[in-house]
Amino acid sequence: MRTLSGKARLAGVLGWPVSHSRSPRLHGFWLARHGLDGAYLPLPVRPERFEAAVRSLVDLGFAGANVTIPHKEAAFALCDEVTEVARRAGSVNTLVFRDGRISGTSTDGFGFLESVREQAPGWQASNGPAVILGAGGAVRSVAAALLDAGCPRLILVNRTPARAEAIARDLGGPVEVATAPRLADAALLVNGTSLGMAGEPPLEIDLSPLPPHAVVADMVYVPLETRLLAAARARGLRAVDGLGMLLHQARPGFEAWFGVAPNVDAELRAFVLQDLQ
Ligand SMILES: NC(=O)c1ccc[n+]([C@@H]2O[C@H](COP(=O)([O-])OP(=O)(O)OC[C@H]3O[C@@H](n4cnc5c(N)ncnc54)[C@H](OP(=O)(O)O)[C@@H]3O)[C@@H](O)[C@H]2O)c1
């Protein structure tokens, strides 16, 4: 068992509820793979106890934590410092504790870009416009990451247009809000809504206007092969599933807490998938 500082390191995920989170399985896999002396725990915390719980983790010597629904905005508010991407997203999913201070970042956008690069080799954000369906917390982080990576134009389409307009206002730059997806010159189509998720209504969209080089990405990962992705593949388009984003967004936190940069590979995907199916 390797210890990097002579003592076991601790991290976890705060959510309410938290039993659905795949993060303990994912980080547990990496801890075992690298033979590290540490633990990553599910931490069910009610919203009204969130701040007290985080301060207790700092006192207990935790290295940090992930934050999931419904705590991402509260986490942003209590950080001593946040990264630029977290500031633009207005939310935090990864906390790092050092010398009693709490730093926060948002890694969903990073995870999304890494996943598209992995599953659609050769794709670059600068290839052309991206159309994003949805305007929730995950879309905020992904939209900021796409702009930072050089995407020339973002088109946001959401059931509640005011939420998309707020993102466009907060991000600035080449972001438009549309009432219907304009796919004819899109290099990337992203589903950032919960439509298509098991138990939710399907996402109804006609992919025929997309150009042949377009990539279609779904943030939904249950089921892994959504109807959107199946339709994209049937049209000969490259399709990127939501599991890659889930795995890659976890990398920066693991490295910050446990001191080792972990990899996403087929063995990890299969291990996490066993739990999803
Ligand atoms: N793969 C990953 O690692 C990862 C990470 C984070 C999130 N996700 C997935 O990303 C999706 C969004 O997550 P989030 O955290 O951003 O959630 P959120 O903040 O609750 O946003 C949900 C989005 O879905 C839209 N929506 C929900 N029901 C709809 C319906 N019946 N018709 C049309 N639009 C509908 C909402 O539109 P309104 O604004 O009109 O309500 C909103 O844009 C979820 O599927 C989540 O599982 C995946």
The ligand as an ORCA input file, in Angstrom:
! r2SCAN-3c Opt
* xyz 0 1
  N     -22.231     12.512    -18.132
  C     -21.981     13.266    -17.064
  O     -20.925     13.211    -16.433
  C     -23.013     14.261    -16.632
  C     -22.712     15.274    -15.693
  C     -23.718     16.177    -15.339
  C     -24.983     16.047    -15.897
  N     -25.230     15.048    -16.798
  C     -26.546     14.908    -17.450
  O     -26.816     16.137    -18.089
  C     -28.217     16.389    -18.064
  C     -28.477     17.752    -17.440
  O     -27.986     17.761    -16.116
  P     -27.996     19.108    -15.236
  O     -27.282     18.805    -13.981
  O     -27.566     20.258    -16.063
  O     -29.565     19.206    -14.924
  P     -30.502     20.491    -14.738
  O     -29.720     21.645    -14.237
  O     -31.664     19.990    -13.945
  O     -31.000     20.805    -16.236
  C     -31.909     19.947    -16.897
  C     -32.105     20.429    -18.328
  O     -32.997     19.514    -19.009
  C     -34.113     20.266    -19.522
  N     -35.327     19.433    -19.472
  C     -35.716     18.653    -18.448
  N     -36.899     18.046    -18.745
  C     -37.239     18.489    -20.008
  C     -38.351     18.245    -20.862
  N     -39.343     17.410    -20.494
  N     -38.370     18.842    -22.068
  C     -37.365     19.673    -22.447
  N     -36.289     19.964    -21.664
  C     -36.232     19.371    -20.457
  C     -34.219     21.475    -18.627
  O     -34.960     22.476    -19.281
  P     -35.623     23.691    -18.425
  O     -34.519     24.684    -18.190
  O     -36.686     24.197    -19.319
  O     -36.149     23.087    -17.148
  C     -32.732     21.827    -18.442
  O     -32.220     22.464    -19.571
  C     -28.836     15.231    -17.298
  O     -29.236     14.263    -18.233
  C     -27.674     14.712    -16.464
  O     -27.808     13.333    -16.161
  C     -24.279     14.167    -17.175
*
